[in-house]
Amino acid sequence: MFSMVQQMTFDSFLDLVGRQRFQDDLGKSTQLVTRAKSDGIMPAHWFRDVRNWCVRNQIDVPEHLFRWDINKQNANFTHKVQDTLKEISLGSSQ
């Protein structure tokens, strides 16, 4: 099994495995992979599929390349929900 070092970036991971192959095999769109590439990290919910794909291809899973902090990942969503609730509250009080 190929052993990945902790310093591997998402870019170098894609270079190693082949971006097109990664996208095609995992069913990820070019846009999603481009976004992850620009962030330098994959969303946590990709982990299971990527892990299984890596195992099938005898590649160590690059666990450090996943966004494990759910709070950061959902921060924008939470703010949007709070803003929407404020708008609803203000609208019903008029």
N, C-alpha and C positions, 0 to 999 in steps of 0.2 A: 504494500500500500504506500502511495506517495505521502510523505510527511510534510505538512505545511508548517512554516514557522509563524510565530505570533505576529511578526512584522508584515506579513502579506497584506496587501491592500486589495480592495475589491477589483481595481483595475488589473492588478497582477494575477488575481484569481481568474478573471475573465480571459486574460492572455493565456493562462495555463490550460483552461478547459475549453476555450473557444466560445466567444460570445454567442455566435449564431447557434451553435450546438446547445448551449445553455438555454437560450430563449426557446428554441424549438422543442427540446426535450421536456422542459418544464412548463411550456405553454405560457410563457411570460411575453408580453408585448414589448416591442422596441422601446416604446415610451416608458414603460415601467422599469425596464433595465437601465435606460438612460437616466431616469430619476435616481435610482439606487446608485448608479455610477457617480452622478454629480454629488450625491450625499456622502458617497464613500462607504455606504453601509446598506444592508438589506433589511427590509421590514421583518420584524420577529415572526409574523405569521407565515413567512416563506420557509421557516426553518425545517419543518417536517419534510416537505417536498425536496428541499435542497439536500438535507441530510440523507434521505433515501437515495437520491440521485448520485450523491457522492459515494455512498457505500456501493452501489451498483457499478460505479466506475473506478472503484478502488482508490479513492481520493479521501484524505482526511477532511472531516467537516471543519470549515473555518468558522467556529462558533463566535470568535471575536468580531466577525463581520456582520453581525446581526444587531439591530437596535432592540435591546432588551428592556430599556426604560419605557414602560408603557405610559407613564405620566407625561413624558416629553412627547411621545408619539401622538397622544390624544389631547395635548394642550390646546391646539387650535380648535378642535371639535368642541371641547368644553367651553371655550370662550364664545363660540358661535351659539351654542345652546343657551348660555347665560344671557347673551345679548338678545336673542329671540324671546326669551322669557320676560326680559325687561320691557321689550317692545309690546308684548301681549299685555303685560300688566299695565303699562302706561295707556295703551289703547282702550282697555276696559274701564279705566278710572275716569275717562273723559265723558 
